[in-house]
């Protein structure tokens, strides 16, 4: 297995050409979010084939994290598709996020891409983020 370590993220490539990507994001006023994902290498654009979201944020109901991971799996690895899937899941499941927002979660996922440049965003209240914010 080969390891390439870049500031803030690690990339591991197995001999079977499966990419395992990791990132973490801790923005001022927000909680820590860690992402582990793998991508397809047979589609263009690449799609997310596995994702694990962990961190020190809170979500109600707690089962919402499974719904988010399920919704993101199969998405093209493009910011607009991921953000749409996250927002739709938050709305559909009436999720309330504490310490993160849909946009922050999307940025954490996109930071797995080495060339990703985050867009500037307006500050949101990280303490109570619901389906109507972000």
CORUR-V204782 format. One record per residue. N is the residue number from 1. SS is DSSP state (A for helix, B for strand, O for the rest). PSI is psi in radians with two decimals (NA if undefined). D_CENTER is the distance of its C-alpha to the mean C-alpha in Angstrom with 2 decimals. Layout:
BEGIN
N;SS;PSI;D_CENTER
N;SS;PSI;D_CENTER
END
This chain:
BEGIN
1;O;2.43;24.19
2;B;2.54;23.40
3;B;2.28;21.17
4;B;2.06;20.22
5;B;2.14;19.10
6;B;2.75;17.92
7;O;2.12;17.46
8;O;-0.14;14.21
9;B;2.75;13.05
10;B;2.54;14.96
11;B;2.18;15.51
12;B;2.28;17.60
13;B;2.15;19.52
14;O;2.91;21.78
15;O;-0.33;25.17
16;O;0.24;24.05
17;O;0.47;21.70
18;O;2.16;18.57
19;B;2.28;15.76
20;B;2.07;13.72
21;B;2.49;11.14
22;B;2.52;10.05
23;B;2.81;8.78
24;B;2.60;9.32
25;B;2.23;9.62
26;O;1.77;12.59
27;O;2.63;13.91
28;O;2.27;17.42
29;O;-0.08;17.71
30;O;2.92;14.27
31;O;2.93;13.37
32;O;2.38;11.72
33;B;2.23;8.11
34;B;2.39;8.04
35;B;2.38;5.96
36;B;2.22;8.51
37;B;2.83;8.71
38;B;2.69;11.80
39;B;2.65;12.97
40;O;2.61;16.24
41;O;0.32;18.87
42;O;-0.09;21.24
43;O;2.70;19.74
44;O;2.05;19.50
45;O;2.82;16.97
46;O;2.57;15.06
47;B;2.70;13.16
48;B;2.12;10.49
49;B;-0.30;12.95
50;B;2.45;11.21
51;B;2.46;8.00
52;B;2.21;8.47
53;B;2.12;6.77
54;B;2.88;9.58
55;B;-2.99;11.08
56;O;0.42;14.07
57;O;3.01;13.01
58;B;2.69;14.78
59;B;2.45;14.46
60;B;2.25;17.55
61;O;2.73;18.33
62;O;-0.52;16.67
63;O;-0.17;16.45
64;A;-0.48;13.85
65;A;-0.66;11.06
66;A;-0.71;12.74
67;A;-0.72;12.93
68;A;-0.82;9.25
69;A;-0.71;8.75
70;A;-0.74;11.95
71;A;-0.60;11.19
72;A;-0.54;8.25
73;O;2.21;10.60
74;O;-0.21;13.08
75;O;2.55;11.35
76;B;2.54;12.43
77;O;1.12;10.18
78;O;2.44;10.98
79;A;-0.82;9.55
80;A;-0.65;11.99
81;A;-0.72;11.43
82;A;-0.81;7.73
83;A;-0.73;8.80
84;A;-0.77;11.90
85;A;-0.72;10.63
86;A;-0.86;8.77
87;A;-0.71;12.00
88;A;-0.72;14.24
89;A;-0.72;13.09
90;A;-0.81;13.52
91;A;-0.85;16.85
92;A;-0.67;18.07
93;O;0.12;17.58
94;O;0.84;18.67
95;O;2.54;15.87
96;B;2.18;16.32
97;B;2.40;13.71
98;B;2.09;15.36
99;O;-0.12;14.17
100;O;2.93;10.87
101;O;2.96;10.57
102;A;-0.71;8.75
103;A;-0.71;8.99
104;A;-0.72;7.93
105;A;-0.74;4.58
106;A;-0.78;4.57
107;A;-0.71;6.41
108;A;-0.72;4.80
109;A;-0.81;3.04
110;A;-0.41;6.54
111;O;-0.16;8.30
112;O;-0.35;8.68
113;O;2.04;11.16
114;O;-0.63;14.26
115;O;0.15;15.71
116;O;2.33;12.89
117;O;1.97;14.57
118;O;2.49;12.89
119;O;2.61;14.93
120;O;2.52;16.91
121;O;2.70;16.21
122;O;2.50;18.64
123;O;2.45;18.32
124;O;2.86;17.61
125;O;1.91;18.84
126;O;-0.17;16.14
127;O;-0.62;18.60
128;O;1.68;18.72
129;B;2.10;15.98
130;O;-2.93;16.84
131;O;-0.30;16.81
132;O;-0.10;19.19
133;O;2.83;17.39
134;O;NA;14.89
END
